[in-house]
Amino acid sequence: MDKRIKLVLASASPRRKELLSQIGIVPEIVPSTIEEVITSSVPEEVVRELSLQKARDVAGRQGCKTCVIGADTVVAADGKILGKPASHEDAYRMISMLEGRTHQVYTGVTLIYCGQNGSTVRTFVEKTDVSVYPMSEQEIKRYADDEEPMDKAGAYGIQGKFAAFIKGIDGDYNNVVGLPVGRVYQELKQMFEQEENND
Ligand SMILES: Cc1cn([C@H]2C[C@H](O)[C@@H](COP(=O)(O)OP(=O)(O)OP(=O)(O)O)O2)c(=O)[nH]c1=O
């Protein structure tokens, strides 16, 4: 990838930064400050829209030769969106909806590149199915009372203690943690190849 292009991650999520570092991308971190406005109840549309809002907000404050990456993750159980829990009680309610069954995790990603010939915007959504083992009341309560679920969509962290309850996944694991880095890399590569062809 062209080293002269600055990559900016429009996210405060330490997980997203780590996932990019894992594939050798060390982005500048500029978290977006938008008030998240949701106009849909369809998970794919919500993450698409929020990733676009976050990326646009930050791209508006950047110069050219910069690519901004915005992302948003939600959990959906029976199509019902679960964002971050507002309290430990809320975390308990969410985990109760997820235990003993399969749900979906959606991450929307928007890439905005400002190049020689103007701006290019790419948005895509990745879905991963996650199956959770049945949990006892005590297990749900103990996990919901922990700090781990509090800053995470669906009130759990697959990469943390909640791994004890993960039966299996279908799709990209990194997508559940907050960023499907394989897809991000492929999309960045395509976007820059197209830019070079346009030059
Ligand atoms: C389901 C799940 C989510 N998450 C995290 C990923 C995201 O950081 C978070 C969902 O919140 P988001 O609103 O997508 O992101 P964020 O608030 O952390 O960061 P920003 O808005 O600045 O981009 O949940 C995990 O870490 N593990 C998991 O297993």
The ligand as a MOL file (V3000), in Angstrom:
LIG
                    3D

  0  0  0     0  0            999 V3000
M  V30 BEGIN CTAB
M  V30 COUNTS 29 30 0 0 0
M  V30 BEGIN ATOM
M  V30 1 C -19.7330 -8.1110 20.0670 0
M  V30 2 C -18.4440 -7.4300 20.4580 0
M  V30 3 C -18.2900 -6.0540 20.3500 0
M  V30 4 N -17.1200 -5.4470 20.7120 0
M  V30 5 C -16.9320 -3.9860 20.6200 0
M  V30 6 C -16.4160 -3.4860 19.2810 0
M  V30 7 C -16.7390 -1.9930 19.3420 0
M  V30 8 O -15.6190 -1.3060 19.9130 0
M  V30 9 C -17.9360 -1.9330 20.3020 0
M  V30 10 C -19.1610 -1.4420 19.5840 0
M  V30 11 O -19.2210 -0.0520 19.6420 0
M  V30 12 P -19.1030 0.9420 18.4070 0
M  V30 13 O -20.1040 2.0300 18.6210 0
M  V30 14 O -19.1410 0.1950 17.1150 0
M  V30 15 O -17.6130 1.5370 18.5270 0
M  V30 16 P -16.9380 2.3040 19.7370 0
M  V30 17 O -17.9250 3.1560 20.4820 0
M  V30 18 O -16.1500 1.3030 20.5600 0
M  V30 19 O -15.8900 3.2420 19.0100 0
M  V30 20 P -16.2000 4.4700 17.9690 0
M  V30 21 O -17.6740 4.7980 17.9940 0
M  V30 22 O -15.3460 5.5970 18.4030 0
M  V30 23 O -15.7840 3.9240 16.6160 0
M  V30 24 O -18.1410 -3.2680 20.7940 0
M  V30 25 C -16.0370 -6.2180 21.1920 0
M  V30 26 O -14.9890 -5.6680 21.5200 0
M  V30 27 N -16.1990 -7.5730 21.2910 0
M  V30 28 C -17.3320 -8.2340 20.9420 0
M  V30 29 O -17.3920 -9.4790 21.0660 0
M  V30 END ATOM
M  V30 BEGIN BOND
M  V30 1 1 1 2
M  V30 2 2 2 3
M  V30 3 1 2 28
M  V30 4 1 3 4
M  V30 5 1 4 5
M  V30 6 1 4 25
M  V30 7 1 5 6
M  V30 8 1 5 24
M  V30 9 1 6 7
M  V30 10 1 7 8
M  V30 11 1 7 9
M  V30 12 1 9 10
M  V30 13 1 9 24
M  V30 14 1 10 11
M  V30 15 1 11 12
M  V30 16 2 12 13
M  V30 17 1 12 14
M  V30 18 1 12 15
M  V30 19 1 15 16
M  V30 20 2 16 17
M  V30 21 1 16 18
M  V30 22 1 16 19
M  V30 23 1 19 20
M  V30 24 2 20 21
M  V30 25 1 20 22
M  V30 26 1 20 23
M  V30 27 2 25 26
M  V30 28 1 25 27
M  V30 29 1 27 28
M  V30 30 2 28 29
M  V30 END BOND
M  V30 END CTAB
M  END
